Amino acid sequence: MFKILREKLSGWRKKTAEELDEVVSTEKGRKIGESKLESFLWDLEMALMEADVAFPVIEEIKQKIQEDLVGKRITRQVSFSDGIERALKDALRDVLLVEPLDFIDFVKSHEKPVVIMFVGVNGTGKTTVIAKLAHLLRKNKLSSVFAASDTFRAGAIEQLEIHSQNLGVKIIKHQAGSDPAAVSYDAIEHARARRKDVVLIDTAGRMQTNVNLMDEMKKIKKVAQPDLIIFVGDALAGNDAVEQAEKFNEVVGIDAAILSKIDADAKGGGALSITHSIGKPIIYVGTGQEYDDLEPFDARWMVERIFEV
């Protein structure tokens, strides 16, 4: 997990520490100036780009490290490696820092049924994430209903139906090609009548540049009036996932994100960039194909994994 990002940042820390150590004998007691840091920050930019970190995020990380290190005195008592690692960790935490969202607490404290709409492109594992959340809700004594509002593909309805059978969760579905907003409406009415806690709305996942899809998302939102809109992104997609999140956020608004396939993500740039790009939290990450393979996400979680040995 995050192998490339970890290797790139480790290499940058080591090189920077060694170069600063070389100048101790000739510049002892002097402060680290901006010109001294310039080449180090250029190397950092290249390392982060190779790990698929979005450019605006790179710029903010560089700025925060510059603010942290410029003016520090060069002395033999300073461990450059430790100081650089600390500055880098602080910068990474800062770009990941947004208002957190405790999903289970939100559901428990909200008026029922809680309506949650999931958006994202095909192949991100959106339907599997929905099933994992239904499983998590049940473990917390909360009931749910599936709304099969991806009526564009018959296969999507069938996939959600399999999860419905496995989990014992009611699914509301119409025929393929029917109005997805109508499916959402029927699912919400069913939840109200049967006193279900949560409605989980699956939606179509054609490319985010598809105008008809985006109009469809707007209609579902207008009809369902969701309490949460969650973007599901593929961690392996890197900057593509960031662009997808930004587009869906622009069209329907996103309250939180979930990243799938995080266990196979060697680069790590997408996970680092999405929160910063849309200003909304990543609440869970998918770590496998089983229903229990969903792990809470926070800035500390990510930073610890980037710097783990």
C-alpha positions as CSV (number, residue, x, y, z in Angstrom):
1,M,0.0,0.0,0.0
2,F,1.4,3.4,-1.1
3,K,4.7,1.8,-1.9
4,I,5.8,4.3,-4.6
5,L,4.8,7.3,-2.5
6,R,6.6,5.9,0.5
7,E,9.8,5.1,-1.5
8,K,9.8,8.5,-3.2
9,L,9.4,10.5,0.0
10,S,11.9,8.3,1.8
11,G,14.5,8.9,-0.9
12,W,13.8,12.6,-0.8
13,R,14.2,12.8,3.0
14,K,17.5,10.9,2.9
15,K,19.0,13.0,0.0
16,T,17.9,16.3,1.6
17,A,19.3,15.3,5.0
18,E,22.6,14.3,3.5
19,E,23.0,17.5,1.5
20,L,22.2,19.6,4.6
21,D,24.6,17.6,6.7
22,E,27.4,18.3,4.1
23,V,27.1,22.1,4.7
24,V,27.2,22.0,8.5
25,S,31.0,22.4,8.6
26,T,31.0,25.4,6.4
27,E,27.7,27.0,7.4
28,K,27.3,26.1,11.0
29,G,25.0,28.4,12.9
30,R,23.5,29.9,9.7
31,K,19.9,29.7,8.9
32,I,18.4,27.7,6.0
33,G,17.5,30.2,3.4
34,E,14.9,30.0,0.6
35,S,17.6,29.5,-2.0
36,K,18.9,26.6,-0.1
37,L,15.5,24.9,-0.1
38,E,14.7,25.6,-3.7
39,S,16.5,22.6,-5.2
40,F,15.2,20.4,-2.4
41,L,11.6,21.4,-3.1
42,W,12.0,20.8,-6.8
43,D,13.2,17.3,-6.0
44,L,10.1,16.9,-3.7
45,E,7.8,18.1,-6.5
46,M,9.2,15.5,-8.9
47,A,8.9,12.7,-6.3
48,L,5.2,13.6,-5.6
49,M,4.4,13.9,-9.3
50,E,5.7,10.4,-9.9
51,A,3.5,9.2,-7.0
52,D,0.4,10.7,-8.8
53,V,-0.2,13.5,-6.4
54,A,-2.3,16.3,-7.9
55,F,-0.3,19.5,-8.7
56,P,-2.3,21.9,-6.3
57,V,-1.6,19.4,-3.5
58,I,2.1,19.4,-4.3
59,E,2.2,23.2,-4.3
60,E,0.6,23.3,-0.8
61,I,2.9,20.6,0.6
62,K,5.9,22.5,-0.7
63,Q,4.7,25.8,0.7
64,K,4.1,24.3,4.2
65,I,7.5,22.6,4.2
66,Q,9.1,25.9,3.2
67,E,7.4,27.7,6.0
68,D,8.5,25.0,8.4
69,L,12.2,24.8,7.4
70,V,13.1,28.3,6.2
71,G,14.9,30.1,9.1
72,K,16.0,26.9,10.9
73,R,19.5,27.1,12.1
74,I,22.0,24.6,10.8
75,T,23.8,23.0,13.8
76,R,25.3,19.7,14.5
77,Q,22.7,19.1,17.2
78,V,19.9,19.1,14.7
79,S,18.9,15.7,13.2
80,F,18.1,16.8,9.6
81,S,16.4,13.5,8.8
82,D,14.1,13.8,11.8
83,G,13.4,17.4,11.2
84,I,12.6,16.9,7.5
85,E,10.4,13.9,8.3
86,R,8.5,15.9,10.9
87,A,8.0,18.8,8.5
88,L,6.8,16.4,5.8
89,K,4.4,14.6,8.1
90,D,2.9,18.0,9.3
91,A,2.5,19.1,5.6
92,L,0.7,15.8,4.6
93,R,-1.6,16.0,7.6
94,D,-2.5,19.6,6.8
95,V,-3.5,18.9,3.2
96,L,-5.7,16.0,4.5
97,L,-7.3,18.1,7.2
98,V,-11.0,18.7,6.6
99,E,-14.1,18.5,8.8
100,P,-14.4,14.8,9.7
101,L,-17.6,12.8,9.3
102,D,-18.4,9.9,11.6
103,F,-20.7,7.9,9.3
104,I,-22.4,5.7,11.9
105,D,-22.9,8.6,14.3
106,F,-24.4,10.6,11.5
107,V,-26.9,7.9,10.7
108,K,-27.8,7.2,14.3
109,S,-28.5,10.9,15.1
110,H,-30.3,11.7,11.9
111,E,-34.1,11.6,11.2
112,K,-35.0,8.3,9.6
113,P,-34.8,7.1,6.9
114,V,-31.4,8.5,6.1
115,V,-31.1,8.7,2.3
116,I,-27.6,8.2,0.9
117,M,-26.8,8.6,-2.8
118,F,-23.6,7.0,-4.2
119,V,-21.9,8.5,-7.3
120,G,-18.8,7.5,-9.3
121,V,-17.8,6.0,-12.6
122,N,-18.1,2.3,-13.7
123,G,-15.5,0.0,-12.3
124,T,-14.7,1.7,-9.1
125,G,-16.4,-0.9,-6.9
126,K,-19.4,1.4,-6.1
127,T,-21.9,-1.4,-5.7
128,T,-19.6,-3.5,-3.6
129,V,-19.0,-0.5,-1.3
130,I,-22.7,-0.1,-0.9
131,A,-23.0,-3.7,0.2
132,K,-20.1,-3.3,2.6
133,L,-21.9,-0.3,4.2
134,A,-25.1,-2.2,4.5
135,H,-23.1,-4.9,6.3
136,L,-21.5,-2.3,8.6
137,L,-24.9,-0.7,9.3
138,R,-26.4,-4.1,10.3
139,K,-23.5,-4.7,12.6
140,N,-24.5,-1.4,14.3
141,K,-28.1,-2.5,14.5
142,L,-29.3,-0.3,11.7
143,S,-31.5,-1.6,8.9
144,S,-31.1,-0.6,5.2
145,V,-32.8,-0.8,1.8
146,F,-31.1,-0.9,-1.6
147,A,-32.3,1.3,-4.4
148,A,-31.1,-0.1,-7.7
149,S,-31.1,3.2,-9.5
150,D,-28.4,2.2,-12.0
151,T,-31.0,1.2,-14.5
152,F,-28.6,1.9,-17.4
153,R,-27.1,-1.6,-17.1
154,A,-29.1,-4.7,-16.3
155,G,-25.9,-6.2,-14.9
156,A,-25.7,-3.5,-12.2
157,I,-29.2,-4.5,-11.0
158,E,-28.2,-8.1,-10.9
159,Q,-25.0,-7.4,-9.0
160,L,-26.9,-5.4,-6.3
161,E,-29.5,-8.2,-6.2
162,I,-26.8,-10.8,-5.3
163,H,-25.6,-8.6,-2.5
164,S,-29.2,-8.2,-1.4
165,Q,-29.6,-12.0,-1.1
166,N,-26.3,-12.4,0.6
167,L,-27.0,-9.8,3.2
168,G,-30.7,-10.2,3.6
169,V,-31.3,-6.5,2.6
170,K,-34.4,-5.6,0.7
171,I,-33.8,-4.3,-2.8
172,I,-36.2,-2.0,-4.7
173,K,-35.7,-2.3,-8.4
174,H,-37.4,-1.6,-11.8
175,Q,-36.7,-2.9,-15.2
176,A,-33.5,-2.0,-16.9
177,G,-33.9,1.3,-18.8
178,S,-36.6,2.6,-16.4
179,D,-36.4,6.0,-14.6
180,P,-33.7,5.8,-11.9
181,A,-35.2,8.7,-10.0
182,A,-38.5,6.7,-9.7
183,V,-36.6,3.7,-8.3
184,S,-35.1,6.0,-5.6
185,Y,-38.5,7.4,-4.8
186,D,-40.0,4.0,-4.4
187,A,-37.1,2.8,-2.2
188,I,-37.6,5.8,0.1
189,E,-41.3,5.2,0.4
190,H,-40.7,1.6,1.2
191,A,-38.2,2.6,3.9
192,R,-40.7,5.0,5.4
193,A,-43.5,2.4,5.4
194,R,-41.4,-0.3,6.8
195,R,-39.5,1.9,9.2
196,K,-36.1,1.2,7.8
197,D,-33.2,3.3,8.9
198,V,-31.2,3.9,5.7
199,V,-31.8,4.0,2.0
200,L,-28.6,3.2,-0.1
201,I,-29.0,4.5,-3.7
202,D,-26.8,3.0,-6.4
203,T,-26.5,5.1,-9.5
204,A,-25.2,4.8,-13.0
205,G,-21.5,5.1,-13.5
206,R,-20.8,6.2,-17.1
207,M,-17.9,8.6,-17.6
208,Q,-18.1,11.8,-15.6
209,T,-18.0,13.8,-18.9
210,N,-21.3,12.3,-20.0
211,V,-23.9,15.2,-20.0
212,N,-26.9,12.8,-19.9
213,L,-25.5,11.0,-16.9
214,M,-24.9,14.3,-15.0
215,D,-28.5,15.4,-15.8
216,E,-29.6,12.0,-14.5
217,M,-27.7,12.6,-11.2
218,K,-29.3,16.0,-10.8
219,K,-32.8,14.4,-11.2
220,I,-32.1,11.7,-8.7
221,K,-30.8,14.2,-6.2
222,K,-33.9,16.4,-6.8
223,V,-36.3,13.5,-6.2
224,A,-34.5,11.7,-3.5
225,Q,-33.2,14.7,-1.6
226,P,-30.3,12.7,-0.1
227,D,-28.9,13.4,3.3
228,L,-25.5,12.4,2.1
229,I,-23.9,12.1,-1.3
230,I,-20.9,9.8,-1.3
231,F,-18.4,9.6,-4.1
232,V,-16.8,6.2,-4.6
233,G,-13.4,6.4,-6.3
234,D,-10.8,3.8,-7.4
235,A,-7.6,4.4,-5.5
236,L,-5.7,2.9,-8.5
237,A,-7.1,5.7,-10.8
238,G,-4.8,8.3,-9.2
239,N,-5.4,11.8,-10.7
240,D,-8.3,10.4,-12.8
241,A,-10.2,9.8,-9.5
242,V,-9.5,13.3,-8.4
243,E,-10.9,14.7,-11.6
244,Q,-14.0,12.5,-11.3
245,A,-14.6,13.6,-7.7
246,E,-14.2,17.3,-8.7
247,K,-16.8,16.8,-11.6
248,F,-19.4,15.1,-9.5
249,N,-18.8,17.6,-6.7
250,E,-19.4,20.4,-9.2
251,V,-22.6,18.8,-10.6
252,V,-24.4,17.4,-7.5
253,G,-22.2,18.2,-4.5
254,I,-20.3,15.6,-2.6
255,D,-20.4,15.2,1.2
256,A,-17.8,12.5,1.6
257,A,-15.7,10.0,-0.4
258,I,-14.9,6.3,-0.1
259,L,-11.9,4.9,-1.9
260,S,-11.9,1.3,-3.1
261,K,-8.9,-1.0,-3.8
262,I,-6.7,1.0,-1.4
263,D,-4.9,-2.3,-0.6
264,A,-3.5,-2.5,-4.2
265,D,-2.7,1.2,-4.4
266,A,1.1,1.4,-4.9
267,K,1.3,5.2,-5.7
268,G,-1.0,6.7,-3.1
269,G,-1.4,10.1,-4.9
270,G,-5.1,9.8,-5.4
271,A,-5.8,9.1,-1.7
272,L,-3.7,12.1,-0.8
273,S,-5.3,14.4,-3.4
274,I,-9.1,13.8,-3.3
275,T,-9.7,15.2,0.2
276,H,-7.8,18.4,-0.6
277,S,-9.3,18.8,-4.0
278,I,-13.0,18.7,-3.0
279,G,-12.6,19.8,0.6
280,K,-14.6,16.8,1.9
281,P,-13.4,13.8,4.0
282,I,-12.6,10.3,2.9
283,I,-14.6,8.3,5.4
284,Y,-13.7,4.7,4.5
285,V,-11.3,2.8,2.3
286,G,-11.9,-0.6,0.8
287,T,-9.2,-3.1,1.6
288,G,-10.5,-6.2,-0.1
289,Q,-13.5,-8.0,-1.5
290,E,-15.1,-9.3,1.7
291,Y,-17.9,-7.4,3.3
292,D,-15.8,-6.6,6.4
293,D,-13.0,-5.2,4.2
294,L,-13.9,-1.5,4.9
295,E,-11.6,0.5,7.1
296,P,-12.2,4.0,8.6
297,F,-9.9,6.7,7.1
298,D,-8.3,9.7,8.7
299,A,-5.2,11.8,8.1
300,R,-3.3,10.0,10.8
301,W,-4.1,6.6,9.2
302,M,-2.7,7.7,5.9
303,V,0.4,9.4,7.2
304,E,1.3,6.4,9.4
305,R,1.1,4.1,6.4
306,I,3.2,6.4,4.2
307,F,6.0,6.5,6.8
308,E,5.8,2.9,8.1
309,V,9.0,0.9,7.7
